[in-house]
Amino acid sequence: MHLFRAVVAAACLASAAHAAEPAYGPELEGFDYPYPVQQYRFTSQGVPLHMAYMDVEPAQPNGRTVVLLHGKNFCAATWKTSIDALTKAGYRVVAPDQIGFCKSSKPEHYQYSFQQLAANTHALLASIGVRQATVMGHSTGGMLAVRYGLLYPAETEQLVLANPIGLEDWKALGVPSLGVDKWYERELQTTADRIRAYEKSTYYVNQWKPGYEPWVQMLAGLYRGPGKKRVAWNSALLYDMIYTQPVVYELPLLKMPVLLLIGTKDNTAIGKDAAPAALRPTLGNYAALGKAAAKAIPHATLVEFDDMGHAPQMQDPARFHEALLKGLGTR
């Protein structure tokens, strides 16, 4: 009887461990989003593609729309608390997954550029009747938001940049180019433990909460699934895009109001681990980068969170969204 109980207990533990390590399809099949997901279908670079997105209407509309652009290690689903806060305040919220990410297409070949992703997003918004919007981007999404604002200034009421990357030119500073093939090799080694360790040190100031774990498993599940190689290949192409296309030089060209929401303990820099040891500590200094960006942008408002890292909207949602809603109201 004792042996039987031990076997059953071991089986239950194994089952729980398996449930905690899900495997998802190449378009994140099996992972549920907090709101209904729609698909925008279009052709780009000669290939039929689709962009997944959530379009969430408020109960009491204020007439404004906010478009949420996710970061490299994020998906539209990770905006849940922001969607909730914004819709409660009366904003319509559109949150897409960009091509190459999450529930959207991952083409075999695609020339990734922020111009292309901005054009895709613009076409999606036009297809659902959004002509004017506030565009909010986090991390890599911040780079995309800047590019969107530069391409479509008349249709961008305001930019909100939450710990955007691309505020320094890593290649000019001495971070070596890894190239797509090396990025691909690295991406094939992705595990939940590696994701968690990186996010703990970079996103959350060496603190961890159980609420962060679903987002680790969301990413890791893509690399456990049958589309692992396609996911890794698109991720490699995207990393090369990020490394080669900094936005820092064009910040002075932004014409609209820009709200910068910066966790100053962030230290994100693409390829930092491959940089010379003496260079690494100087990269991703958001206490300095945020101030420099605010100085470069003609109509900028800077809000700093001195105890937060790369993802302030997830580290302290209440404080972040209080600052966000205040900043949206004073555009």
C-alpha positions in Angstrom: 0.0 0.0 0.0 2.8 2.4 0.9 4.5 1.6 -2.4 1.2 2.2 -4.3 0.9 5.6 -2.6 4.4 6.5 -3.5 3.9 5.6 -7.1 0.7 7.6 -7.3 2.4 10.6 -5.6 5.3 10.4 -8.1 2.9 10.2 -11.0 1.0 13.3 -9.7 4.3 15.2 -9.3 5.3 14.3 -12.8 2.0 15.3 -14.2 2.1 18.7 -12.3 5.7 19.3 -13.6 4.5 18.5 -17.2 1.6 20.9 -16.8 3.9 23.6 -15.6 6.1 23.1 -18.7 3.6 23.5 -21.6 4.5 23.2 -25.2 2.7 25.5 -27.6 2.4 25.6 -31.4 4.5 28.0 -33.6 1.7 30.6 -33.4 1.2 30.1 -29.7 -1.6 27.6 -30.2 -2.8 26.4 -26.8 -2.1 29.7 -24.9 -5.2 31.7 -24.0 -5.3 35.5 -24.3 -7.3 37.6 -21.9 -9.6 39.0 -24.6 -10.9 37.6 -28.0 -8.2 37.4 -30.6 -8.9 38.5 -34.2 -6.7 38.1 -37.3 -5.8 40.8 -39.9 -4.9 39.0 -43.1 -2.7 40.7 -45.7 0.1 40.1 -48.2 3.6 41.4 -47.5 6.8 40.8 -49.4 4.8 38.4 -51.6 3.7 36.2 -48.8 0.2 35.8 -47.2 0.5 36.7 -43.6 -1.8 37.3 -40.6 -1.5 39.5 -37.5 -3.3 38.5 -34.4 -4.7 41.4 -32.3 -7.1 42.2 -29.5 -9.5 45.1 -30.0 -11.1 46.0 -26.7 -13.9 48.5 -26.4 -14.5 50.5 -23.1 -17.9 50.5 -21.4 -17.8 54.3 -21.5 -15.8 55.6 -24.4 -13.8 58.8 -24.2 -13.2 58.9 -28.0 -9.5 58.0 -27.9 -7.7 54.9 -28.9 -4.4 53.5 -27.5 -2.4 51.1 -29.6 -0.1 48.8 -27.5 3.1 47.5 -29.0 4.8 44.6 -27.2 8.5 44.0 -26.6 10.8 41.3 -27.9 10.1 38.8 -25.1 6.5 39.8 -24.7 3.2 39.3 -26.5 -0.1 41.3 -26.7 -1.4 39.1 -23.9 1.2 40.6 -21.5 -0.6 43.9 -21.8 -3.6 42.6 -19.8 -3.3 45.0 -16.8 -2.7 47.9 -19.1 -5.7 47.0 -21.2 -7.8 46.8 -18.1 -6.6 50.2 -16.8 -7.0 51.9 -20.1 -10.5 50.6 -21.0 -11.7 51.4 -17.4 -10.6 55.0 -18.1 -12.6 55.0 -21.4 -9.9 54.2 -24.0 -10.4 51.8 -26.9 -7.3 49.5 -26.9 -5.8 47.7 -29.8 -3.0 45.3 -29.0 -1.4 43.4 -31.9 1.2 40.7 -32.1 3.7 41.7 -34.6 4.7 39.4 -37.5 7.3 37.0 -36.2 5.8 37.0 -32.7 3.4 35.0 -30.6 0.0 34.3 -32.4 1.1 36.0 -35.7 2.7 34.5 -38.8 6.3 33.4 -38.7 7.4 33.4 -42.3 10.3 31.3 -43.6 11.8 34.4 -45.1 11.1 38.1 -44.3 13.1 41.2 -44.4 12.4 42.6 -41.0 12.6 46.3 -40.4 10.8 48.7 -38.1 9.5 50.5 -41.2 7.8 47.2 -42.3 6.3 46.5 -38.9 5.0 50.0 -38.7 3.4 49.8 -42.1 1.8 46.4 -41.1 0.5 48.0 -38.0 -0.8 51.1 -39.8 -2.6 48.9 -42.3 -4.2 46.8 -39.5 -5.5 50.0 -37.8 -6.9 51.3 -41.1 -8.7 48.0 -41.6 -10.6 48.5 -38.3 -11.3 52.2 -38.7 -8.6 53.6 -36.4 -7.4 56.9 -38.0 -5.9 58.6 -34.9 -4.3 56.9 -32.0 -1.9 57.2 -29.1 0.8 54.7 -29.7 2.4 53.1 -26.7 5.4 50.8 -27.0 7.5 48.9 -24.5 11.1 47.7 -25.0 11.4 46.8 -28.7 7.8 48.0 -29.1 9.2 51.4 -28.1 11.5 51.4 -31.0 8.6 50.4 -33.3 6.4 53.2 -31.7 9.1 55.8 -32.5 9.3 54.5 -36.1 5.5 54.6 -36.3 5.5 58.2 -35.1 8.1 59.2 -37.6 6.2 57.6 -40.5 2.7 58.7 -39.5 3.0 61.9 -37.5 -0.4 63.3 -38.5 -2.1 60.1 -37.3 -0.2 59.8 -34.0 -1.7 61.9 -31.2 0.9 61.0 -28.7 3.7 58.5 -28.1 4.2 56.6 -24.8 7.5 54.9 -24.5 7.9 52.5 -21.6 11.6 51.6 -21.2 12.2 51.6 -24.9 15.4 50.1 -26.2 17.4 51.5 -29.1 18.3 54.6 -27.1 21.9 53.9 -27.7 23.7 52.5 -30.7 25.2 49.2 -29.5 27.2 48.5 -32.6 28.8 52.0 -32.6 29.6 51.6 -28.9 31.5 48.3 -29.6 29.0 45.5 -29.1 30.0 42.9 -31.8 27.6 41.9 -34.5 26.5 38.3 -33.9 24.7 37.9 -37.2 21.6 35.9 -37.9 23.2 32.5 -37.8 24.7 33.1 -34.4 21.5 34.5 -33.1 19.7 31.4 -34.4 22.2 29.1 -32.6 21.6 31.0 -29.4 17.8 31.0 -29.7 17.8 27.2 -30.1 19.2 27.0 -26.6 16.3 28.9 -25.1 14.9 27.4 -21.9 12.5 28.5 -19.1 15.4 28.7 -16.7 17.4 31.0 -19.0 14.4 33.2 -19.6 13.6 33.4 -15.9 17.2 34.2 -14.9 17.4 37.0 -17.5 14.1 38.5 -16.7 14.7 38.4 -12.9 18.0 40.4 -13.2 16.9 42.8 -16.0 13.2 43.3 -15.7 12.5 42.9 -12.0 15.6 44.2 -10.2 16.5 40.7 -8.9 13.1 40.1 -7.4 10.6 37.5 -8.5 6.8 37.1 -8.1 4.7 34.1 -9.0 2.7 36.4 -11.4 5.7 36.6 -13.7 6.0 32.9 -14.3 3.1 32.5 -16.8 5.0 34.9 -19.2 8.2 32.8 -18.8 6.2 29.7 -19.7 4.5 31.5 -22.6 7.9 32.1 -24.2 9.5 28.8 -23.2 6.5 26.9 -24.5 7.1 28.1 -28.0 10.6 26.6 -27.8 9.2 23.3 -26.5 6.7 23.0 -29.3 6.8 21.5 -32.9 7.6 24.9 -34.4 10.8 25.5 -32.3 13.1 26.0 -35.3 10.7 28.4 -37.1 10.2 30.4 -33.9 14.0 30.5 -33.3 14.7 31.6 -36.9 12.3 34.5 -36.8 13.6 35.5 -33.4 17.1 35.6 -34.8 16.0 37.8 -37.7 14.3 40.1 -35.2 17.3 40.4 -33.0 19.4 41.4 -36.0 16.8 44.0 -36.8 16.9 45.4 -33.3 20.7 45.5 -33.2 21.1 47.2 -36.6 18.3 49.8 -36.4 18.7 52.1 -33.4 16.2 55.0 -33.1 18.4 57.2 -30.9 19.5 59.4 -33.8 16.0 60.3 -34.9 14.4 61.2 -31.5 14.8 65.0 -32.2 12.5 64.5 -35.3 9.5 63.4 -33.3 6.7 66.1 -33.6 4.1 64.8 -31.2 4.0 64.8 -27.4 6.1 61.9 -26.0 5.6 60.4 -22.5 8.7 58.5 -21.3 8.0 56.0 -18.5 11.4 54.8 -17.3 12.4 52.2 -14.7 15.8 53.5 -14.0 17.2 50.2 -12.7 16.9 48.7 -16.1 20.1 47.5 -17.8 18.9 46.1 -21.1 21.3 46.1 -24.0 21.0 43.7 -26.9 24.1 41.6 -27.2 25.6 42.9 -24.0 26.8 39.4 -22.9 28.9 39.3 -26.1 30.5 42.7 -25.6 34.0 43.2 -24.1 34.0 42.9 -20.4 35.0 46.5 -19.8 32.1 47.7 -22.0 29.3 45.8 -20.4 28.8 47.9 -17.3 28.4 51.0 -19.4 25.5 49.6 -21.5 21.8 49.9 -20.8 22.2 52.6 -18.1 18.5 53.8 -18.1 19.1 56.3 -15.3 21.1 58.2 -17.9 19.4 57.0 -21.1 15.9 58.2 -20.1 17.2 61.7 -19.3 19.1 61.8 -22.5 16.1 60.8 -24.5 13.9 63.3 -22.8 16.4 66.0 -23.6 16.6 65.0 -27.3 12.8 64.8 -27.9 11.3 68.2 -28.5 8.0 67.6 -26.6 8.9 65.1 -23.9 7.7 64.4 -20.4 9.8 62.1 -18.3 8.5 60.0 -15.5 11.1 57.9 -13.6 10.5 54.9 -11.4 13.7 54.7 -9.4 13.1 51.2 -7.9 12.0 49.5 -11.1 13.6 47.7 -14.0 12.7 47.0 -17.6 9.0 46.2 -17.2 7.5 48.7 -14.8 4.0 48.0 -16.1 4.4 44.5 -14.7 6.5 45.2 -11.7 4.1 47.7 -10.1 1.0 48.0 -12.3 -0.9 50.3 -10.0 1.9 52.9 -9.9 2.7 52.6 -13.5 -0.8 53.0 -14.7 -1.4 56.0 -12.4 1.5 57.8 -14.1 0.3 56.6 -17.6 -3.3 57.9 -17.2 -2.0 61.2 -15.8 0.4 61.5 -18.8 -2.3 60.7 -21.3 -4.6 63.4 -19.8 -2.0 66.1 -20.2 -1.0 65.6 -23.8 
